[in-house]
Amino acid sequence: PQLSAAIAELQEQGYALPDYPEEATTDEEKSIRARYDAIKGSAVNPVLREGNSDRRAARAVKNYAMKNPHSMGEWVSTSKTHVASMDGNDFRSNEVSATVTDAQAGPAKIEFTDADGNVSVLKDGIDILPGTIVDATFMRASALRDFLRSEIAKAKEEGVLFSLHMKATMMKVSDPIIFGHAVSVYFEEAFEKHADALAAAGVNPNSGLGDVLDRIADQPEILADFNVIMADKAPMYMVDSDRGITNLHVPSDVIIDASMPAVIRAGGKGWGPDGKPADTKCVIPDNCYAPVYDETINYFKETGALDPTTSGAVANVGLMAQKAEEYGSHPTTFEIPANGTIRYIVANGDVLHEQAVEKGDIWRSSSVRKAPIEDWVRLGISRQAATGSQAIFWLDETRAHDAELIKYVTPILEAEGVADKFQILAPREATRVTLETIRTGADSIAISGNVLRDYLTDLFPILELGTSAKMLSIVKLMQGGGMFETGAGGSAPKHVQQLVEENHLRWDSLGEFCALGESLGFLADVTGNSKAAVLGTAV
C-alpha cells in the first residue's frame, strides 16, 4: 500500500511512472514489478551492511534512563494477555537444513513439479558457496487459516482483543500473504458472500483492510456486512482508535519488533476500538521466534514489570552480513500455485531439499554463508572479552537451521579456549535467563541470528530505556572499516508523521554524538591512535 500510494502521488505530480502490478502476467508487467520490488522494504540495507551487527546502549544513555525512568505498565498474574502460535505446519516445524559441501557448491535452482508431472523452474542461478547453510520450509495455508479461524473465535470467548503481529516490511513476500489470510478469515463471511463483487473491485486482502474498505466505499451493502462482522467478532487491537485504524488495516502498520514490546511495556495492554486499554491475544503464527515474546509475558506475569532504575542492559551481536537467513529470503519465497513438490537442486545435481506442498502454501528458502557465520562468532567472542558480561548464543538445537549453525559455533569457541564463557540456549530459555540476569542489575549479550537481532534490539531497549531509537548500531565490515549509527528504522516514519500532523520535528543530536564517539574508539583500536581514543571517550 505504501509503494502504491507513493507511485500515485508521483503520477499526480506529472511523473510518467507505471502502476505497480499486483498480479504480473506479461513480461512487461514482470519487469516493472521486479524493478519496484528492488526498492521495497529494506532492499538497500544489505548492500550497505556487509558486516555483522553490534548493538548496545551507550553508557550515558543507560545511566540517564536509570536516573530518569520511563513509565511502565503494571503486570498482574491474572492478565489474560498471551501469545498464540500454530501447533504445527508452520515454518518452524517444516524446516529442513543442510550445509553445502565443496562438491555441491555453485549455481543452484529451485524446481516445482505439479501433480501432473509438469516441471517449472521457480529460481535459477542461485550462487551457493561451499559451507553455506541452506534451509527450506513452508507454512501450510490450510493449517494457517484453521488456526486463525480458531484464534479469532477464542479471542471473543476469552474477552480479549485480537491482534496479529508480523514484519511485512522485511518479510515482504511471506508476511503480506499471511496478513491477507488474517483479513480474509476475519471477514470470511463477507468475502464468500461478495466474492465476485470484491474481485471486480480489485480487492486483495494482502493489502489490508484499509485498502478493502477504500475499494468498497461506494458499495453500501458490502460495507454494511463488513461493519456487522467487526461488531460481532472479537474486537481488534487498534493502531489508532481515534481514527478507527485497526490492526488489520495496513500490513506495515503493526511491525512485530515495535508492537510486541509496546504491549509488554504497557503491562500486556493494547488499545481497543473504544479507546481503552485491554488485554490482548497476540497472534504470531510461526513458532521460530514467538517463544521470545511468550516467555517474556509469562515471566512478567510471575514477577511484575521490570524496574528501569535498577535493570542491567542487553547488548546484541547479530548475524546480519550478506543477507543472512530469513531477511535474505525474498527472492526464494513463493506462494505455491498447485499441489506438487518443491526441490532445491544444487550444482552437482544433488537434491538438497525436497518437500511436498499444496496450493496456497508459502514456501521459502533462506541461507547464510560460512564467512559471515565465522565473523559473527568471533565478534561475539570479542564483545564478551571486552565486557566480561554473560553471553548467550540464542540457538535451538532442536531447530534444523540452528543445529547447523551450532556445528560452526561450538568448534570455534573450543578452538579459542572460551567455550566456558558462553551458553547456547533456545530462544525461550535464553529469554528467561536474560530477564533473570538483568533484573539483578547485571548485563547480558544476546548473540543471535538476523531476525532475532531485529526483535531483541527493540524488545530489551524499549523495556530498559523506553525506546530503541538511541541504541548504538555498529557494523564492523568484513572487509575492513565500519558503519556507526544510532537509532531504529521504525523511528523515522514516526518523526515524519509527527512533523506532518503537529509541525514538530522530534529530533536531537545525542545519537550522532554517541555514534561519533564509538567511531573514534574504533579508529583508535585499528590505528593505535591514542588521541582518537581520548576524544571518543570525551564525546
C-alpha positions as CSV (number, residue, x, y, z in Angstrom):
1,P,0.0,0.0,0.0
2,Q,2.8,2.5,0.8
3,L,4.5,1.9,-2.5
4,S,1.3,2.2,-4.5
5,A,0.5,5.4,-2.6
6,A,3.9,6.8,-3.4
7,I,3.6,6.0,-7.1
8,A,0.1,7.6,-7.2
9,E,1.5,10.8,-5.6
10,L,4.3,11.0,-8.1
11,Q,1.9,10.3,-11.0
12,E,-0.3,13.2,-9.8
13,Q,2.8,15.5,-10.0
14,G,3.4,14.6,-13.6
15,Y,5.9,11.7,-13.4
16,A,5.2,9.1,-16.0
17,L,5.5,6.1,-13.7
18,P,3.7,2.8,-14.4
19,D,1.4,1.4,-11.7
20,Y,2.7,-1.4,-9.5
21,P,1.3,-4.7,-11.0
22,E,-0.2,-6.7,-8.1
23,E,-0.6,-9.7,-10.5
24,A,2.2,-9.6,-13.0
25,T,1.3,-11.8,-16.0
26,T,3.0,-10.3,-19.1
27,D,6.8,-10.0,-19.5
28,E,6.5,-6.2,-19.3
29,E,4.5,-6.4,-16.0
30,K,7.0,-8.8,-14.5
31,S,9.8,-6.4,-15.5
32,I,8.0,-3.4,-13.9
33,R,7.3,-5.4,-10.7
34,A,10.9,-6.6,-10.4
35,R,12.2,-3.0,-10.7
36,Y,9.8,-1.8,-8.0
37,D,10.5,-4.9,-5.8
38,A,14.2,-4.0,-5.8
39,I,13.4,-0.9,-3.7
40,K,10.7,-2.3,-1.4
41,G,11.3,-2.8,2.3
42,S,14.9,-2.7,3.3
43,A,16.4,-3.8,-0.1
44,V,19.2,-1.2,0.2
45,N,20.4,-2.1,3.7
46,P,22.0,-5.4,2.9
47,V,24.1,-3.7,0.2
48,L,25.5,-1.2,2.7
49,R,25.8,-3.6,5.6
50,E,28.4,-6.0,4.6
51,G,29.2,-6.9,8.2
52,N,27.6,-8.3,11.3
53,S,25.8,-6.2,13.9
54,D,26.9,-4.9,17.3
55,R,24.1,-3.1,19.0
56,R,24.1,-1.7,22.6
57,A,23.1,1.3,24.6
58,A,25.8,4.0,25.1
59,R,26.7,4.2,28.8
60,A,25.5,7.8,29.1
61,V,22.1,6.8,27.6
62,K,21.7,3.9,30.0
63,N,22.7,6.0,33.0
64,Y,20.2,8.7,32.1
65,A,17.4,6.1,31.7
66,M,18.1,4.7,35.1
67,K,18.0,8.1,36.8
68,N,15.0,9.3,34.8
69,P,12.9,6.2,34.3
70,H,10.2,5.9,31.7
71,S,6.7,4.7,32.6
72,M,6.0,1.0,32.8
73,G,2.5,-0.6,32.9
74,E,1.6,-2.8,35.8
75,W,1.8,-6.6,35.2
76,V,-0.6,-8.8,37.2
77,S,-0.7,-12.6,37.3
78,T,-4.3,-12.6,36.2
79,S,-3.6,-10.8,32.9
80,K,-5.3,-12.6,30.0
81,T,-2.7,-11.3,27.5
82,H,-0.9,-14.2,25.8
83,V,0.8,-15.3,22.6
84,A,-0.9,-17.7,20.3
85,S,1.0,-19.6,17.6
86,M,0.4,-22.6,15.3
87,D,0.9,-26.1,16.8
88,G,2.3,-27.5,13.5
89,N,2.7,-27.0,9.8
90,D,4.4,-23.6,10.3
91,F,7.8,-22.5,9.1
92,R,9.5,-23.8,12.3
93,S,8.0,-27.3,12.2
94,N,8.5,-27.9,8.5
95,E,12.1,-26.6,8.3
96,V,14.9,-28.7,6.9
97,S,18.5,-27.5,6.6
98,A,21.9,-28.7,5.2
99,T,25.4,-27.3,4.9
100,V,26.6,-27.3,1.3
101,T,29.8,-29.3,0.5
102,D,32.5,-28.3,-1.9
103,A,31.2,-30.7,-4.4
104,Q,27.7,-29.2,-4.2
105,A,28.7,-25.5,-4.4
106,G,27.9,-23.5,-7.5
107,P,24.7,-22.4,-9.2
108,A,21.6,-24.0,-7.7
109,K,18.0,-23.9,-8.7
110,I,14.5,-24.4,-7.2
111,E,12.1,-26.5,-9.2
112,F,8.3,-27.1,-8.8
113,T,6.7,-30.2,-10.1
114,D,2.9,-30.3,-10.2
115,A,0.7,-33.3,-9.7
116,D,0.7,-34.0,-13.4
117,G,4.5,-34.1,-13.6
118,N,4.9,-30.6,-15.2
119,V,8.2,-29.0,-14.1
120,S,8.8,-25.3,-13.8
121,V,11.9,-23.5,-12.5
122,L,11.0,-21.0,-9.8
123,K,14.5,-19.7,-9.4
124,D,17.7,-20.4,-11.3
125,G,21.4,-19.4,-10.9
126,I,21.4,-19.2,-7.1
127,D,25.0,-18.5,-6.1
128,I,25.9,-21.0,-3.4
129,L,29.4,-21.0,-1.9
130,P,30.9,-24.0,0.0
131,G,30.0,-24.1,3.6
132,T,26.7,-22.2,3.1
133,I,23.8,-23.3,5.3
134,V,20.7,-23.7,3.1
135,D,17.2,-24.1,4.6
136,A,13.8,-24.9,3.1
137,T,10.5,-24.7,4.8
138,F,6.8,-23.9,4.2
139,M,3.7,-22.8,6.0
140,R,0.6,-24.8,5.1
141,A,-2.1,-22.3,4.1
142,S,-5.0,-24.5,5.1
143,A,-3.5,-25.0,8.6
144,L,-2.8,-21.3,8.9
145,R,-6.5,-20.5,8.1
146,D,-7.8,-23.1,10.5
147,F,-5.5,-21.6,13.2
148,L,-6.6,-18.0,12.5
149,R,-10.3,-19.0,12.5
150,S,-9.9,-20.7,15.8
151,E,-8.0,-17.9,17.5
152,I,-10.4,-15.2,16.3
153,A,-13.2,-17.2,17.9
154,K,-11.2,-17.8,21.1
155,A,-10.4,-14.1,21.4
156,K,-14.2,-13.4,21.7
157,E,-14.7,-16.2,24.2
158,E,-11.8,-15.1,26.3
159,G,-12.9,-11.4,26.3
160,V,-9.6,-10.1,24.8
161,L,-8.6,-8.1,21.8
162,F,-7.5,-9.9,18.7
163,S,-4.1,-8.7,17.3
164,L,-1.8,-10.0,14.6
165,H,2.0,-9.3,14.8
166,M,4.1,-9.6,11.6
167,K,7.0,-7.9,9.9
168,A,5.7,-7.3,6.4
169,T,8.3,-4.5,5.9
170,M,11.2,-7.0,6.0
171,M,9.5,-10.4,5.2
172,K,8.0,-8.6,2.2
173,V,6.8,-11.7,0.3
174,S,5.6,-14.1,3.0
175,D,4.2,-11.8,5.7
176,P,1.8,-9.8,3.4
177,I,0.3,-13.2,2.3
178,I,-0.1,-14.3,6.0
179,F,-1.6,-10.9,6.7
180,G,-4.0,-11.3,3.8
181,H,-5.2,-14.7,5.2
182,A,-5.9,-13.0,8.5
183,V,-8.0,-10.3,6.8
184,S,-9.9,-12.8,4.7
185,V,-10.5,-15.2,7.6
186,Y,-11.7,-12.5,10.0
187,F,-14.2,-11.3,7.3
188,E,-14.7,-14.7,5.8
189,E,-18.5,-14.5,5.6
190,A,-18.3,-11.2,3.6
191,F,-15.5,-12.5,1.3
192,E,-17.6,-15.6,0.5
193,K,-20.9,-13.7,0.1
194,H,-19.5,-11.0,-2.1
195,A,-16.6,-12.8,-3.9
196,D,-17.5,-11.7,-7.4
197,A,-18.1,-8.0,-6.4
198,L,-14.9,-7.9,-4.4
199,A,-12.9,-9.4,-7.2
200,A,-14.4,-6.9,-9.6
201,A,-13.4,-4.1,-7.3
202,G,-9.8,-5.3,-7.4
203,V,-9.7,-6.3,-3.7
204,N,-6.6,-8.0,-2.5
205,P,-6.7,-8.8,1.2
206,N,-2.9,-8.9,1.3
207,S,-3.0,-5.1,1.0
208,G,-5.0,-4.9,4.3
209,L,-8.5,-4.0,5.5
210,G,-7.9,-0.3,4.8
211,D,-7.5,-0.9,1.1
212,V,-10.5,-3.2,1.0
213,L,-12.7,-0.6,2.7
214,D,-11.5,2.1,0.2
215,R,-12.4,-0.1,-2.7
216,I,-15.9,-0.8,-1.5
217,A,-16.7,2.7,-0.1
218,D,-19.3,3.2,-2.8
219,Q,-21.0,-0.2,-2.2
220,P,-23.0,0.2,1.0
221,E,-24.4,-3.3,1.1
222,I,-20.9,-4.9,1.2
223,L,-19.6,-2.2,3.5
224,A,-22.5,-2.9,5.9
225,D,-21.6,-6.6,6.0
226,F,-18.0,-5.8,6.9
227,N,-19.2,-3.5,9.7
228,V,-21.6,-6.1,11.1
229,I,-18.7,-8.6,11.2
230,M,-16.5,-6.1,13.1
231,A,-19.2,-5.5,15.6
232,D,-19.9,-9.2,16.1
233,K,-16.4,-10.8,16.3
234,A,-13.6,-10.2,18.8
235,P,-12.7,-6.5,19.0
236,M,-9.5,-5.7,17.2
237,Y,-6.3,-4.2,18.6
238,M,-6.2,-0.7,17.3
239,V,-3.3,1.2,15.7
240,D,-5.3,4.4,16.1
241,S,-8.6,4.1,17.9
242,D,-9.5,7.7,17.3
243,R,-9.3,7.3,13.6
244,G,-10.7,3.8,13.5
245,I,-7.5,2.3,12.2
246,T,-7.4,-1.4,13.2
247,N,-4.6,-3.9,13.5
248,L,-5.6,-5.3,10.1
249,H,-5.8,-2.0,8.1
250,V,-2.3,-1.9,6.7
251,P,0.3,-4.7,6.7
252,S,3.2,-2.4,7.6
253,D,1.3,-0.6,10.4
254,V,1.9,-3.3,13.0
255,I,5.6,-4.2,13.0
256,I,6.2,-7.0,15.5
257,D,9.5,-5.8,16.9
258,A,7.8,-2.5,17.8
259,S,4.2,-3.7,18.5
260,M,5.0,-6.6,20.9
261,P,7.4,-4.6,23.1
262,A,4.8,-1.8,23.3
263,V,2.2,-4.3,24.6
264,I,4.7,-5.8,27.0
265,R,5.8,-2.4,28.3
266,A,2.2,-1.4,28.9
267,G,1.6,-4.4,31.2
268,G,0.1,-6.5,28.5
269,K,-2.4,-3.9,27.3
270,G,-3.4,-2.9,23.8
271,W,-5.8,-0.2,22.7
272,G,-9.3,-1.4,21.8
273,P,-11.9,0.2,19.5
274,D,-13.4,2.0,22.5
275,G,-10.1,3.9,23.0
276,K,-9.4,2.0,26.3
277,P,-6.5,-0.4,27.1
278,A,-7.4,-4.1,27.3
279,D,-5.8,-7.5,27.5
280,T,-5.0,-8.9,24.1
281,K,-4.4,-12.1,22.2
282,C,-1.1,-11.6,20.4
283,V,-1.2,-13.9,17.3
284,I,2.2,-14.8,15.9
285,P,1.5,-17.7,13.6
286,D,5.1,-19.1,13.2
287,N,6.9,-20.6,16.2
288,C,10.5,-19.7,15.2
289,Y,10.7,-16.6,17.4
290,A,7.2,-16.3,19.0
291,P,8.5,-18.1,22.2
292,V,10.6,-15.0,23.0
293,Y,7.5,-12.9,23.4
294,D,5.5,-15.7,25.0
295,E,8.2,-16.3,27.7
296,T,8.6,-12.5,28.3
297,I,4.9,-12.2,29.0
298,N,4.9,-15.3,31.2
299,Y,7.9,-14.0,33.2
300,F,6.4,-10.6,33.9
301,K,3.1,-12.2,34.9
302,E,5.1,-14.1,37.6
303,T,7.5,-11.3,38.7
304,G,5.9,-8.0,37.8
305,A,7.3,-5.4,35.4
306,L,11.0,-4.7,35.0
307,D,12.4,-1.7,37.0
308,P,14.3,0.6,34.7
309,T,16.1,2.2,37.6
310,T,18.0,-1.0,38.5
311,S,17.9,-3.3,35.5
312,G,21.0,-4.3,33.6
313,A,21.5,-4.0,29.9
314,V,21.2,-6.4,27.0
315,A,23.6,-5.9,24.1
316,N,23.2,-7.8,20.8
317,V,25.7,-9.4,18.4
318,G,23.6,-10.2,15.3
319,L,24.4,-12.4,12.3
320,M,23.5,-10.0,9.5
321,A,26.1,-9.9,6.8
322,Q,25.5,-10.9,3.2
323,K,21.7,-11.1,3.5
324,A,21.9,-13.8,6.2
325,E,18.9,-16.0,7.0
326,E,15.3,-15.2,6.5
327,Y,15.9,-11.5,5.8
328,G,17.6,-12.5,2.6
329,S,14.9,-15.0,1.5
330,H,12.7,-12.7,-0.6
331,P,13.9,-13.9,-4.0
332,T,13.4,-17.5,-2.9
333,T,9.9,-17.3,-1.3
334,F,6.9,-18.4,-3.3
335,E,3.1,-18.9,-3.0
336,I,2.6,-22.3,-4.4
337,P,0.3,-22.4,-7.5
338,A,-0.9,-26.0,-7.2
339,N,-0.3,-29.3,-5.3
340,G,3.1,-30.7,-6.0
341,T,6.7,-31.0,-5.0
342,I,9.4,-28.4,-4.5
343,R,13.0,-29.5,-5.0
344,Y,16.2,-27.5,-4.2
345,I,18.8,-28.8,-6.6
346,V,22.5,-27.9,-6.2
347,A,25.2,-27.6,-8.8
348,N,26.3,-31.3,-8.9
349,G,22.7,-32.4,-9.3
350,D,22.0,-33.5,-5.7
351,V,18.6,-32.8,-4.4
352,L,19.4,-30.9,-1.3
353,H,15.8,-30.5,-0.1
354,E,12.5,-31.9,-1.3
355,Q,9.1,-31.1,0.1
356,A,5.5,-31.9,-0.8
357,V,3.4,-28.8,-0.9
358,E,-0.2,-27.8,-1.5
359,K,-1.8,-24.9,-3.4
360,G,-1.5,-21.7,-1.5
361,D,1.3,-22.8,0.8
362,I,4.1,-20.3,1.4
363,W,7.4,-21.9,0.7
364,R,10.8,-20.3,1.2
365,S,14.5,-21.0,1.3
366,S,17.0,-18.9,3.2
367,S,20.7,-19.3,3.6
368,V,23.8,-18.0,5.4
369,R,27.3,-18.2,4.2
370,K,30.3,-19.6,6.1
371,A,32.4,-16.4,6.3
372,P,29.6,-14.3,7.9
373,I,29.0,-17.1,10.4
374,E,32.6,-17.3,11.5
375,D,32.9,-13.5,11.7
376,W,29.8,-13.4,13.8
377,V,31.1,-15.9,16.3
378,R,34.4,-14.1,16.6
379,L,32.5,-10.8,17.1
380,G,30.6,-12.4,19.9
381,I,33.9,-13.6,21.5
382,S,35.3,-10.1,21.1
383,R,32.4,-8.4,22.8
384,Q,32.3,-10.9,25.7
385,A,36.1,-10.4,26.3
386,A,35.7,-6.6,26.2
387,T,32.8,-6.6,28.7
388,G,33.0,-9.8,30.8
389,S,29.3,-10.0,30.5
390,Q,27.1,-13.1,30.4
391,A,27.0,-14.2,26.8
392,I,24.4,-16.5,25.2
393,F,24.1,-17.8,21.7
394,W,20.3,-17.8,21.1
395,L,20.2,-21.1,19.2
396,D,17.8,-24.0,19.4
397,E,19.5,-27.4,18.9
398,T,16.1,-28.9,18.0
399,R,15.5,-26.5,15.1
400,A,17.0,-27.6,11.8
401,H,18.7,-24.3,10.9
402,D,20.1,-23.7,14.4
403,A,21.5,-27.2,14.6
404,E,23.6,-26.5,11.5
405,L,24.8,-23.1,13.0
406,I,25.8,-24.8,16.2
407,K,28.2,-27.0,14.2
408,Y,30.1,-23.9,13.4
409,V,29.8,-22.2,16.8
410,T,31.0,-24.9,19.1
411,P,34.3,-25.7,17.4
412,I,35.3,-22.0,17.2
413,L,34.5,-21.5,20.9
414,E,36.6,-24.6,21.7
415,A,39.5,-23.6,19.5
416,E,39.6,-20.1,21.1
417,G,39.5,-21.7,24.5
418,V,36.4,-19.7,25.6
419,A,33.7,-22.3,25.5
420,D,33.2,-22.0,29.3
421,K,32.3,-18.3,28.9
422,F,29.3,-18.9,26.6
423,Q,25.9,-20.6,26.8
424,I,23.9,-22.0,23.9
425,L,20.2,-21.8,24.7
426,A,16.9,-22.0,22.7
427,P,15.2,-18.6,22.4
428,R,12.6,-19.4,25.1
429,E,15.2,-20.5,27.7
430,A,17.6,-17.6,26.7
431,T,14.7,-15.1,27.2
432,R,14.1,-16.2,30.8
433,V,17.8,-16.5,31.7
434,T,18.4,-13.0,30.3
435,L,15.4,-11.4,32.1
436,E,16.5,-13.0,35.3
437,T,20.1,-11.6,34.8
438,I,19.1,-8.0,34.0
439,R,16.6,-8.0,36.9
440,T,19.7,-8.4,39.2
441,G,21.4,-5.4,37.6
442,A,23.9,-7.5,35.6
443,D,24.3,-7.2,31.8
444,S,24.0,-9.9,29.1
445,I,25.0,-10.2,25.5
446,A,22.5,-11.9,23.2
447,I,24.3,-13.4,20.2
448,S,21.6,-14.2,17.7
449,G,20.6,-14.7,14.1
450,N,19.3,-11.9,11.9
451,V,15.6,-11.9,12.7
452,L,16.2,-12.1,16.5
453,R,18.8,-9.4,16.1
454,D,16.0,-7.2,14.9
455,Y,13.5,-8.3,17.5
456,L,15.8,-8.2,20.5
457,T,17.3,-4.8,19.8
458,D,13.8,-3.4,20.1
459,L,12.4,-5.5,22.9
460,F,15.1,-5.0,25.6
461,P,15.9,-1.3,24.8
462,I,12.1,-0.5,25.0
463,L,11.9,-2.2,28.4
464,E,15.2,-0.7,29.7
465,L,15.3,2.7,28.1
466,G,11.7,3.3,26.9
467,T,12.9,3.5,23.3
468,S,15.2,1.7,20.8
469,A,15.9,4.9,19.0
470,K,19.0,5.7,20.9
471,M,20.8,2.4,20.6
472,L,24.2,2.3,19.1
473,S,24.3,0.3,15.8
474,I,27.8,-0.7,14.9
475,V,28.6,-2.7,11.8
476,K,32.2,-3.8,11.6
477,L,32.5,-4.5,7.9
478,M,34.0,-7.8,7.0
479,Q,36.5,-6.2,4.5
480,G,37.6,-3.6,7.0
481,G,36.1,-0.3,8.2
482,G,32.8,0.2,10.0
483,M,29.4,1.8,10.0
484,F,28.3,3.7,13.1
485,E,24.7,4.8,13.6
486,T,22.3,5.5,16.4
487,G,18.6,4.9,16.1
488,A,16.0,2.4,14.9
489,G,14.5,2.3,11.4
490,G,11.0,2.3,12.8
491,S,11.5,5.7,14.4
492,A,11.9,7.6,11.1
493,P,8.3,7.2,10.0
494,K,7.1,8.4,13.4
495,H,9.2,11.5,13.1
496,V,7.7,12.3,9.7
497,Q,4.2,11.5,10.9
498,Q,4.5,13.9,13.9
499,L,6.0,16.6,11.6
500,V,3.1,16.4,9.2
501,E,0.4,16.3,11.9
502,E,1.9,18.7,14.5
503,N,4.6,20.6,12.6
504,H,7.1,19.4,15.3
505,L,10.3,17.6,14.4
506,R,11.2,15.3,17.2
507,W,14.9,15.1,16.9
508,D,18.1,15.6,18.9
509,S,21.8,15.2,18.2
510,L,22.5,12.8,21.0
511,G,22.5,9.8,18.7
512,E,25.0,11.5,16.3
513,F,27.4,12.2,19.2
514,C,27.1,8.6,20.5
515,A,27.9,7.2,17.1
516,L,30.7,9.6,16.5
517,G,32.3,8.7,19.9
518,E,32.1,5.0,19.1
519,S,33.7,5.5,15.6
520,L,36.6,7.4,17.2
521,G,37.1,4.5,19.6
522,F,37.1,2.1,16.6
523,L,39.7,4.3,14.8
524,A,41.9,4.2,18.0
525,D,41.7,0.4,18.1
526,V,42.5,-0.1,14.5
527,T,45.3,2.5,14.1
528,G,46.6,2.8,17.7
529,N,45.8,6.5,17.7
530,S,45.6,7.3,21.5
531,K,44.3,10.8,20.8
532,A,41.3,9.4,19.0
533,A,40.6,7.2,22.0
534,V,40.6,10.2,24.3
535,L,38.4,12.2,22.1
536,G,36.0,9.2,21.6
537,T,35.6,8.8,25.4
538,A,35.1,12.5,25.8
539,V,32.3,12.6,23.2
